[in-house]
Amino acid sequence: MRVNEKYSTLPAEDRSVHIINICAIEDIGYLPSEGTLLNSLSVDPDAECKHGLYLRDGRRKVDYILVYHPKRPSGSRTLARRVQHGDVAPTARGTRQDQPLPGKGDVGTAGGPEPPMDYHEDDKRFRREEYEGNLLEAGLELERDEETKIHGVGFVKIHAPWNVLCREAEFLKLKMPTKKLYHINETRGLLKKINSVLQKITDPIQPKVAGHRPQTTKRLSYPFSREKQHLFDLSDKDSFFDSKTRSTIVYEILKRTTCTKAKYSMGQGEGRKKDSALLSKRRKCSKYGITSLLANGVYSAAYPLHDGDYEGENVEFNDRKLLYQEWASYGVFYKYQPIDLVRKYFGEKIGLYFAWLGVYTQMLIPASVVGIIVFLYGCATVDENIPSMEMCDQRHNITMCPLCDKTCSYWKMSSACATARASHLFDNPATVFFSVFMALWAATFMEHWKRKQMRLNYRWDLTGFEEEEDHPRAEYEARVLEKSLRKESKSKEKRRHIPEESTNKWKQRVKTAMAGVKLTDKVKLTWRDRFPAYVTNLVSIVFMIAVTFAIVLGVIIYRISTAAALAMNSSPSVRSNIRVTVTATAVIINLVVIILLDEVYGCIARWLTKIEVPKTEKSFEERLIFKAFLLKFVNSYTPIFYVAFFKGRFVGRPGDYVYIFRSFRMEECAPGGCLMELCIQLSIIMLGKQLIQNNLFEIGIPKMKKFIRYLRLRRQSPPDHDEYGKKRQRYEADYTLEPFAGLTPEYMEMIIQFGFVTLFVASFPLAPLFALLNNIIEIRLDAKKFVTELRRPVAVRAKDIGIWYNILRGVGKLAVIINAFVISFTSDFIPRLVYLYMYSQNGTMHGFVNHTLSSFNVSDFQNGTAPNDPLDLGYEVQICRYKDYREPPWSEHKYDISKDFWAVLAARLAFVIVFQNLVMFMSDFVDWVIPDIPKDISQQIHKEKVLMVELFMREEQGKQRLLGTWMEKDRKKEEPCNSHGPKAGLDSPEYPGGAL
């Protein structure tokens, strides 16, 4: 049977066919016939207005595009162009052998010698021809276009006919809406009134999208079945499967369609080297489809089409334009997202990401409000804070010990007045409340998202969806095939007896492998095969973490040396602002390093995941996410961890300081504590990452890539600029867009931000506010990128956000522990409580600053560490003070740790234990109280099951009644037959020849 007779959907008289590479078809074993590899129907004069969304007949939709680079002499012209311009009559089938072939030069018309053959390009051409032939056998309809406005690029347009869509929808168990409508249970009484009021209030911020408002009815959904097509509304078959579903079906066919039979032409004298190289390429294409072909460069791109243009006066209204107006525009930042339309256009996986981002942004609103209240409380009580007032009081005349050796002199505590007052804005009793609140907020957010996710699963018909095992990745199959061939080769070598017989068996094995027989059914990669990759992963990750620590150590040395250098400056203003200058510049250095290392670590994580050779794309994605998150987490938070928990902890004391490399003295915290510096560090890194990495990079880099791609295509375009300036076809315009790289970068930046909001929120209560402002922009920025800057991704079904949910839960649990330690060890909250209830004379905080300072006799300085200018303050200093709990120099055990230190340490550890367990218990209580599945959704799911059972029961009863009616008719006809004999058979027109 001919190929196009078998798979074409139109009668022969309605087709005008041009022949494409008949020689290649004969080479791969097809019978020479009038059938072609690609069907090209007669050109519809109205098809140009479709702008490439349909095939040439103007009726069949383009569901998918394959892009390749045809290599041929410049003098050749394709037959497709001749048909288009009328050079070749549609009925010229008998002369097909004399016409030029796409991808080859027209030797007869060129008049020159045959150009040297590129064996790699010839190999790719044969693979394309075989693969496209296999797609035709799978039922798809193809059309090739090589004469495009993009020079050197060819396109294969793919259309899935109705029978293929039905078959694949049944294989994929796609739930489709049936004719059965049922009413959704509505709330009653007070809840109904509250919902109606809320709907009226939120009406101005709802997107103007059909179906966005709450629905009172819903269609019953059921997995599509060709045997039960009567259940579904098939009145409009063109719109029954939307463009997202059609492209998903085609992509599944592309993934499982293989190319294993193509013959690779070899030139003479090429030798075994090229032969083995081609065999290696054959192995890589033995069991899998489009992913391998893309990896090997046989095709350069594969993507579904956007629905049309998104801006312009004469543009037909489509979902893409609606998304651009109601979702991807900065002017609608205050509106809800049209999540259902996003899911309809991009699929469930992307829809869930934007739904999660929307829920996260909404939940940041109450956190921001409480954070602002806590900050305002600090501002209102700063003048009533006794410790900061004592530090700023000039009358106390407290002389502090030098901050560095030699170059630094003694200084007055009152010079740190501004830092002490600013510290109170973030280090006050309300901070503890806010830490508890944020821990409960994180638990509530997770529960709220689980409930929202279940509502979306119900609305999107994903309640019974279970992810099936994905196709093995191309790299995994290549490794398995290599292992199986190596294993079989070793076994054949062991039991080889006759060389000739062995040689024949070797040839037979190669032929078997090249024929596509699965040698790898019983072979898989074990941990022994991956052991070198695991060792490489471990060593590389440890090395990268060590690099991060080394960079932080380098910044510490920079801070110490810069502080010592600035202390030598003769300007009083410079010396008075040493801490601010050193802190700000060091944080900026940290920010730049973090941004650069984030990009490097992302590439390293991908490379480490590749060498592990995971079996499926899901496994690859999860391993990549884990490695990237681990490296980026360490990279982003190590400088903050240093300031929070290590700075000022291992300083030593005057006369016995701790040195790095015996040269650099460890830096100390300010008299007000390190919390203010932690706040500066956290705010600059968080805001810098959001502004530079998340926004400027996302806006600037895609536009730069698009501009470079435009210049490259403009340079490669033909000199006829008028033709180039014409409106491009849809598939040509989409080819110039950026490929979709997955959701991992989008999730990653939000998870890192979630860490900033929760992990160190005790030191920066305004973090939720800045995260909220960033996310309002981020949603529209991502939306605009998906709608205007990226090729349309293949829709992927998913019922949750995957491993990201577990990471969020882990960060939320870790936040409780870290905030407990920040409050206990970084802030002065616990020392103040200890002083207030154990040492205060009058029950107030008066004398707290003096209680936290120890005394040092300047005569006990080590040689070479005393200040060069001891009279810098205008008087001779005998005793200087430093922040620590130690015995005074006149004590019997001078400079030893005092009892006060142990009392404060015990209180700090007790607070950590109590805070952690209390907050963990409260979080788990919230988790237990709030059900994962809303009650109304569980009722609706149960109602759907009951209705589906009733529907099938009625259908079965109808069949039984119909069968009973037929049997009753048969019995009635048999009775007169039995009573009158053969005459009854003659009288019965329905059963000629007598009764049955």
C-alpha positions, 0 to 999 in steps of 0.5 A: 500500500502506498504511503500517502494512500494509507495516511492521506485524509483527502481523496486523490483528486483533491491532492497535488503532490510534489515528490521529495527525495525519492532516492532517499525513500528507496534507500530506506526500503520503501517501494517506489510509488506515487506516494511521497514522504510529505503531502503538500495539498493545493494552495488555498488563496486564503491560507496566507491570512492564516500566517502559518497556523495551518497547512497549505490547504488552510484547514488543517492546524499546525500542531508542531514544528520541527526545524532543521538546517538543510545543506545544499548548493546555493544554485538548487531550488526546492520543488515546494517553491516551484509549486508555490510560484506555479513553475510546476503543474500540480499533475506533473507526476510522471516527470518527478524523477527529473525534478530537483530534490530538496536538500540536494543541488540541481546538478543539471541546471547548475552546470558545475561539478558535483560538490564534495559530499558532507557525510555528517550532513548526509547522515542527518538527512537520512535520519530525518527522512527515516524519522519523518517516514515513521511519523507518517506511519504513526498517522501524522500528516507532514508538510515541509517548507524550506524556502522561508524568510530565514536563510538556511532554515527548513521547517516541517509542519506536523498535523495530527488528524482526528483519528490519531488524536482520539487514539493517543488521548485514549492511550494517555488517559486524558480526561475530557468533559462529557455531555453530563452537567451537574450543579456544584454545591454552593455555600449557604447562610452566612458564608454565602452572604460573605462570599457575595460581599467579597465577590463584589469587593474584589470585582474590580481586581478580577481579570476580564476572562471568561470562566474566571468567576466561580461556576455553579455548574461543571461538566463531568469528566471521564478519560477519553475512550473511542468506544464511548465517544457518545458520552462526549460532545463532539459537535465541534471536533476542531475545538474538542482538543485544544491546541495545548492538548494537540501539541502534547499528543504530538510530542508524545508521538515524537518522543516514542517514534524511533529511527533505526533502519536508515542506511548511511552512505559511506564514501570510498576509502573512509576506513573503519574510523568513520564507520565506527563513528557512524555506528556510534551515532546509530546507537544513540538513535536506536531506541528513542526519538526527538530528544536524541535527534535534537541532541545530535543536531539532526533537528535544531529545534522542535516546538508547538506554535503560539496561537497568533500575534499578541499585539497589533490592530488587525490581529485576530483575537486569541488566547495569547493576546488575551493573556498579554492584555489581562496577565502579562501587562504591568498595568494589571499588576493589581489584578488576580491572575487568570490561572485557568487561562494560563493552564489552558494555554501553557499546561498544568505544570506552568499553571501550578507554578504561577498559582503557587507564586500567586498564593505565596505573594498573597500570603506575604501581605499579612506578613508585610503588615505585621513586619511594618508594625514591628518596625514602627514599634521599634521606631516609636520606642527608640527614645525610651530604650535605656541601653541605647540612651546610656550608650549615647550619654556623653556623661558616662565617658566610657573608654573602649579598647582599640579595634585593631593593633597599633594603628587603632586608638582608644575610642568613646562608646558614645561615638557608636550612638547611631548604631545603637539607636538603629539596632533597637529598630530591629532588636526589640521585644516585638522581634521575638513575637514576629519570629513566632508569627513568621514560623506559624505563617510558614506553616499556614502558607504550606497548608493553604497551598495544599488546599489551593492545589487540591481545588485546582486539581478538582477544577482541572480534572487531575484528581485521579491523575497518576504520573506514569513512568517517563520515557528513558532519557537519550543519554541513559539509553546510550549508556545502557546500550554501550554496557549491553554491547560491552557485556555481550562482547565479553561473554562472546569472547569467553565462549568463543571456539571457532573464529569464523563462527565468532566473526559471523556472530559479531556481524549478526550482533551488529546487524541486530543492534542496528536493526533496533532490536532491544538488547537492553531489556535486561540491562540497566545502570547500577550504582557500580556504573554510577560510582565514579559519577557519585565520587565526582559529585561528592568531591565537586560539591565539597570543593564548591562549598570550600570555595564559598567558604574561602571567598567568605574568609577572603572578604573577612580579611578584606574587612580587617585590613581595610578597617586597619588602613582606614584607622590610619587616615588623618580625617576624623570623618573617615575614622568615625565611619569605619564600621559603616564603610567596611560593612557596606563595601564588604556586603557589595563584594559579597553580593557580586560574588554571590551573583557570579557564583550562582551562575557558575554553580548552576552550570556545575550542578547541571554537569554533575547531574548529566554525568550521573545519567539519570534514567528519566527526565523527572529523576534528572530534574529532581537531582539537578534541583537538589544539587543547584539548591544546595550550592546556591543555598550555601552561596547565598547564606554563608556570609549571613551565617558568618555575621549572625553566628561567628563574627565576634564569637572567637575574638579573644580579649585585649592582650590575648586576641585570636589572629588569622594567619598570625597577622589579622586580628578577628573582628568584633561586633559593635557595642550594640551587637551584631544584629544591626550588621546582620540586618545590613548584610541581609537587606543588601544581599536580598534587595541586590539579588532581587533587583539585579539577578531576578529582574535586570538579568531576566529583562536584559539578557533575553532582550540581548539574546533576541537582538543578537539573534535578530542581527545574525538572522539579518546578516544571513538573510537574502539581500532582498530586504523587501521580501525579508520585511514581509510578515513572517509565518507563525513558525518563523516568528516563533523560531526567533524566540528564546527556547523554554529552559524549564521552571527550575530557575523560576522556582529557585529564585523564589525559594531563595527569597523564601529563605530570606523571608523566613530564616533571618526574619528576626533581624530584618522584619521588613523582608516580607515587604520587599519580597512582596514588592518584588513578587508583584513585579516578578509575576508580570515579568515572568508572564510577559516572558512566557507570552512574548519572549519564549517559544511556547512550551510543551504542556506537561500534566502535573498535580503538584509542584514536586520536590519544591514542596519538600524543600519549602517544608525543610526551609520552614523547619530550618527557619524555626531553629535559625531564628531561635539562635538569632534571637538567643545568640545574635541579639541582646534579648536574652542578656537583657532578660538575665540582667533585668531579673537577676542583676538589676537593682531597681527592676529597670535596664539602667546599668545594663551597658556597664554590666556587659562590659569588662575592664582591661588594664592597658599595661597588659597589652602584648608587645607590639599591639598597644596603640601608637598614639595612646593620647589620641583622646587627649588624656592618658588611658589606664583602663579600657572597656571591651564587650565580654563577661570576664573578671576585672584585672584587679581580681584574683583570676583576672580576665577569666570568664565570669559567672555571668557568662555562664548564666547568660549562656544557660539562659540562651540555650534554654530559650533555644530549646523552649522556642524551638519546641514550642514553635514546632508544636504550634506549627504541627498543630496548625498542620493538623487542624487545617485539613489538606483537602477542603470539605466542599472539594472532597464532597464534589469529588465523591459526587462526581464518582457517584454521578459517573457510576449512575451514568454507566448504570443507566447506560448499562440498563439501556443496553439491557432493555434494548437487548430485552426488546430484541429478544422479545421480538425474536420470541414473538416471531418464533411462536408463529413459526412453530405453530404454522410451520414453514409458511411463517418464514415466508410471511416474515419479511425481516427473516427471509428463508424462515425463522432464525 
